[in-house]
Structure formats: C-alpha cells, structure tokens
C-alpha cells in the first residue's frame, strides 16, 4: 500500500468539466426517402430497347441531375436551410432551422438574427423561443435567456426541455432554489428525464447533500446507462465516502464509454494508488498525461508511484515536471525532497523541505521530513 506518510498524493476527485448538462437543443430531422421499387426489364424487341434508351436519356439522366443538385444543396445544413428560406421566406420554421445551423457553427449573432425573424413571423413558435434562449445562455446573457424560456413556458408548452433549461440558467444566476424547483417541475412532467436527475445531483453535490446526489445520479443511470458524466460524478461521491470499489466501478463504466476522459483516468489512478495496485495506477496516470501533459497533480502522483517502486530517478523527473507546471506545489516539493533523500542527496532534499515550509508554514510532512533528515546526518 502507498503510505501517506512517505509521500502525499493529491486525491481530490475531479468532476467532469461543465458540470451541468448542456442546454437541450430543438432540431428537425430529415427522413430518408423511401427507396423506389425496382422494375425488372424483360427481353424485348429492338424498338423496345430503343424506347428504353430514349427513356434513360430523356427521363433518367435529367432526374439524376436534379437529384445530384438537391443532394449537393442538402449536403450541409447551412446551405440547405438558406435554400429553404429563400424559397419560402414566409415560413418561421425555416428561419429557426437556419438559426440552429448557424448555432452549430458557433455563429451566434447570425443564429439570433434568424431566430428573431422566425419569432416576428410567429411569436408563439416555442422552438424558436427556446433556441434563442439557448444562444443567449451560451453568450452569458442569462437574464435574456431566462426571459425567453419564461415566455416559452407561459405559452402553454409544458416541456421538460424548457424546465431543464430554466433550471440551468437559474443555477448559473445563483438562484439555487429556483433551479431545484425547475428541475423538479421537469421531473413532474417526465419522471424518467435523465438530464434533470443529473442536474439535481450536481446541485445536491454542491450542497454537500451526498446521499441525495447519489440517488439522483443512480436514477439518471437507470434511465440512461450510457450517461458518462453521471458515472463519473457518482464515482466521485463514492470516492469521497471511501467506497473505493464502487467508485472504481463507476469510473471504469465511464471510461468504457469514453476512453479519453483525462480526469476520470486520473481519479481511477488515485483509487488504484490507494489500494496499492501500483502498476495499474501507473498505467492510468500515464494515460491521463498522454491526454493532458500539463496535469501537475498527475505528474506528482506518478512520481509517488515511482518512488514507492524504488525508481528514484523517474520519481525525481516527474516531481520536477509537476513543479515546472506549478512552482508552489507544496506536496511536490516534499516528495521531491524525499526522492533526493532516498538517493543520498541530503542537501538537495533539505532545500525542497524548506521551500515547502516557506510556501506553507507549519506543514507537518515537511517538518517531519526535516527532523528525519537531521537524525540521519
């Protein structure tokens, strides 16, 4: 087992970025056209064959050209919906879908412009109203977003998407109780909405209501077993409660769905380090660092694994990398000092312990390390 007395690990669980579920976007789907039945051509007279050839030249070739042109127009959403509003400028839905195409390209001002045209044509078009709120939210214009969602909600549209988005904006504005009310309203409309359960779990986590948060994440995962963020955040809560096997199970589930989650790899490495499974911890830290080489805590913890394995030069290299990224990283200074001490570099070790105490006066591991070093001199 790794000993905290020999080198401090950084064990803080890391929640996935973004925290709350992204805003729910309304979008239209284009159905694939049904395939036309294929007619069998039987053996015929030369005249019949000639007629078939003429049909191919006069009918099939022009039809193929028209299809090609349409496929080219439909190839990109933006071009498609620009074509739609050009041909039907009185239709609100076309402008809404064009706005969404601009949104996907992060052209937010153009998206707003088209949503406003849509609402001018049809002020009761809820889809345009919600998507306009989504753009405002992404721009940080929370009051404007809240206004659009509220209008959509008052329009008589009892949508879980609207309530979920209202909850997110309320939370961003610091109106936590209103956020909780909105998420619960969403769940009243649809008790099986995984995003609302997940977002409630995030609020309860922030409020240190861990048992309630765990329950919300578990419900979200029962509805959607592939909810990566819920697996990760549930794992964090289990880790904070010392339930290491359960935490590892959730992290592994998240990584099975998305192997490139740097923070989840780091968290799983911490569990393996706590359990003394050093080779597995080493593997996870390295995988996390391959994704993000600037993770100072992962360098520190990888160094601690090397130190425990007696690979002192490797440990020193990792601690120095951590300190290059974060020069005031107190635990890394202490760990580097211990690695120097193991190599018999007492002077260098003492320097690192003193730096740690200068950065954090009274830091017990540094004081104990200096005392132990004095006893050996």
N, C-alpha and C positions, 0 to 999 in steps of 0.2 A: 504493500500500500504506500501511496505517497504520503509523506509526513509534512503537515503544515509548518511544523517547527523547523524543518530543514530548508524549505523554500516556499514562500507564499504564492499560491495560484490566484489568478483572477477568475472567480467563479460566478460572477454576476450573469444570470441568464439574459440573453439579448433577444428582445422582441423583434419581430419582423418589421421592416420599415413601413410607414404608412398607417399601421395600427388598425384603423377602421377600414371597412370595406369601401371600395371605390363607389362613387355615385352610380346608381343604376341608370343606364342609358336606354332610351327607347329607339328602336331601329326597325326598319322594314326588311322583310325577307323577300327575295325574288325566287319564286318557284321555278324549278326546271320544267321546260315544256315537255309534254308527253311525246314520246317518240312516235312518229307517224308509222302506220303499218306498212310493211314492205310487200309490194306486189311482185308476184313471180312472172317473169317474161317467158312465154312459151315459144317454141319454134314456129316461125311464121314465114309468109311469102316475102320476096324482096321488097314489094311495096310496103308491107307492114314494117319491115326492118327500116326502110327509108322514113316512114312516118315516125318511128321511134327516134331515129337520129334527129329529125326536124324538131320533135318534142324536146329532146335534150338541148338542142341549140337555142330554141326559142323560149323554152319554159325553164328547164332545169338550170341552165347557166345563169340567166338573169336572177332566178331565185337564189342561187348560190351566192351571187354577188351581193344581193340585198342582205342575205344572212351574214356574210363577211362584214359588210359595213356596220350592221347592227351589233355584231359581236365586238367590233373594234370600239364602237361607242360605249358598249356596256362593259368593256374591259376594265374600266376604272370608275369607281363610284362618282367621283367628282365630275368627270365628263358626262356620265350617264344623267345625273340629275340636272346639270346645266342644260343638257339637251331637253329634258322633261320640262323645265320651267320656261324654256324658250318657246316650246310648242303649246304649253298650257299655263300661261302666266297668271291665270285667274284662280289656280288651284293652290290652296295653302299647303297641302301635304308635300308637294314638290319642293317648295322652299324649305320646309322642315328637314326633308331628307338631304337637300343640298347643304343646309346648315350643319347637319351631322357629318357629312363628308368633309367639310372644312374643319370641323372639330377634330376628326380623326387625324387630320394633317397638322393639327395644332395651329391653325389659322383662326384664332378665336374671334378677332374682330369681324372677319368675314362671316363666321358662324352666327354671331349676334345679329349682324345685318340681315341675314336671311330668316332667322327666327322672328325678328321684328316684322318683316314683311309678311310672313305667314300669319302672325297674330293680328296684323292690320286687316288681312283678308278674312280671318276667322278668329275673333277674340276669345272664343270658347274652345279653341283647339288645345286640349290638355297636353298632348305630346310635345307641341312646340313650347308650351309654357314650362314644362318640366325640363326640357333640354336647354332652354335659355337659362333656367336656374342653375343647371349643371355647369354651364360656361362661366357664369358669374362666380360660382363657388370655386372653380379652378383658378379664376383670376384673383381670388381673395376678396371679392366683393360680396361679403357674407350677408349684409343687410339686403342687397338687391336679390341675392339667391333666395333668402328667406321669404321675401315678398312674392317672388314668382311661385315658389312651392305653396305658399299660403293661398294664393289666388287659385291655383290648381286644385288644392284641397277643398276650398269653399265652392268650387264649381260643381260639386256633387260627385266628383270622381273619388271613390273610396279605394284608392290604390295603395298596396303595401309599398310600392316603389316610392311614392310621394312621401309617405310617412317615414320610411327609412332615410330618405334624403333630408327631410326636415330634421330628423334626429341627428344626422351628421353635422348639419350646419349649426344647430343649437349647441352641440358639443364643442365645435370649433369656436363658438362665441362665448364659451364658458358657462352656458346655461344648461347645466348638467341635468337638473330635474326635468326640464322641458324635453331634453334629449331622451331621457328614460321614458317619459310619457309617450313620445312619438314612436319609439321602438315598440313599446307595449301596445300602442294603437295598431301598429303594423302587424303584430302578432295576433291581435284580436281578429283582424281581417284574415290572416293566414298563419295559423299556429306553426306551420311547417316551413316558415321562411328562414333559411339558414343564415342569411346576412344579418337580419335583425337580432337573432340569438347571438351571433358572433359579436356584433357591436355592443349589445348589452354586456356580454362577457368582458369586453375591453373596458367598459366603464366600471364594472364591478372590480376588475383587476386594479384599476387606478385608485379605487376607493378602498383597497385592501379587503374587499369582501370576497375572499378567495373561494370559499365553498360555493357561493352563488355563481361566481365566474366559471368555475369548473363545470357546474351543472349546465350553464348556457353553452359552453363550448361542446360539451358532450351531446347536447340536443342538436346543435348545428352539425356535428359529425354524424349523428344518426341519420339526419336528413340527407346530408351530402358527405359521404365518406372520403371524398377526394378534396376536401377543403383544407388546403395546405396550411394556410395561416392559422386555422383553428387547431390543427395538430401541433404546430409549433408553440402557440401560446398556451395550450393545455400542458404541453411538456414543460414549459417554463414554470407554471404553477406547481406542478408535481415536483420539479427540481427544488423550488423554494421551500417546499414542505418536506424535503429529504426523501421523497418517494422516487428513488433513482431508477429502479427498473421500469416503473410506469412512465417516467419522463423519457427514458431511452426508447421505449416502445413508440411514443408519440413522435419523437424526433426521427426515428427510423421510418415511420409511416410517411412523414413529410418529405424525407429525402428520397423515398421510393417514388414519390410523385414528381419531385423536382430535385435532382441530384446536385444542382448548382447553388443551393442555399448556403451561402458562406456562414451566416450567423448560426444556422442550425447545425452545420458541421462543427463549428466551434463549441457550441453548447454540448453536443454529444461527446466531443473530445474531453470536455470538463468532467462529464459523468464517468467516462472510462478512466480518466486520471484518478478520480476519487475512489474508484473501485480497484485501483491497482492494475488495471488492464492496459499496461503502458504501450505495448505495440499497437493496440487499437486506437489509443489516444493519439499516439504519434501520427498514425495514418490520417485521422480526422483533422488534426491541426494542419498537417501538410496540405490536405485537400482544401481547407479553408484559405490557407495562404496562397495557394495556386490561383484562387479566385480573387483574393484581395491581399496582395503582398504588403499592404500598409496597415494591417491589423496588428497593432503593437502588443495587445494582450495575447494574441495567438502566438506571436514570437516568444513572449515571456513564458507562456505555459509550455510551449515546445521545448524551450531551453530547460525548463524544470524537469521534463521527461528525460531529456538527455543527461541532466545532472544526476537523476536517480539511477540511470543506467550506467553511470561512470564514464560517460562520453563528455569529458570536461571541455575539450576544445570546441565541440559542437555546441555545448551549452553556452559558452562564452560568446560565440558568434551570434547565437540567437538573442541573448540578452543585449548585446551591443546594437543589434538591429532594432530591438524594441526601444532602446534609449535614443537611437538616432531619430526615430519617429516621434518619441515622446520623452524629451530630456528630463522632465520632472517626474518620471515614473518611479515612485519610491520603491515599490516591490522589486522592480527590475534591478535597481541599484543594489539592494540587499542580496538578491540572487546572484548577481554578477560577482559581488564580494565573496559569497560562499564558493562560487566556482573557482575564483582566484585562490582562495584559501585551500581548496582541495588540491590545487596544483602547486601549493607551496609558495604562492606569490603573496606573502603576508602584507607587504607594503601596499600593493595594489588593492588588496581586499580591504584594508583599513580605510583607504581613501574612499571606496564606494560606500562603506558603512557610515562614514562621516557625512558624505553627501546626502545620504538618506535621512540622517538626523537633522541636517540643516534644512532639508525640504519639509520634514515632518518631525519637529521636536518631540521627544518622548516616545518615538516609535519603538515599541518593545522588541520586535525581532532584530532591529539594528543594534539596540543596546545589548541584547543578549549575545549577538554575534561578536561585538567588540570585546565583551567580557570573556567569551570563549577564546578569542584570538589572543588576549593578554595572557591567559592561563597557559597557552602553548608557547609563548615567547620566552 
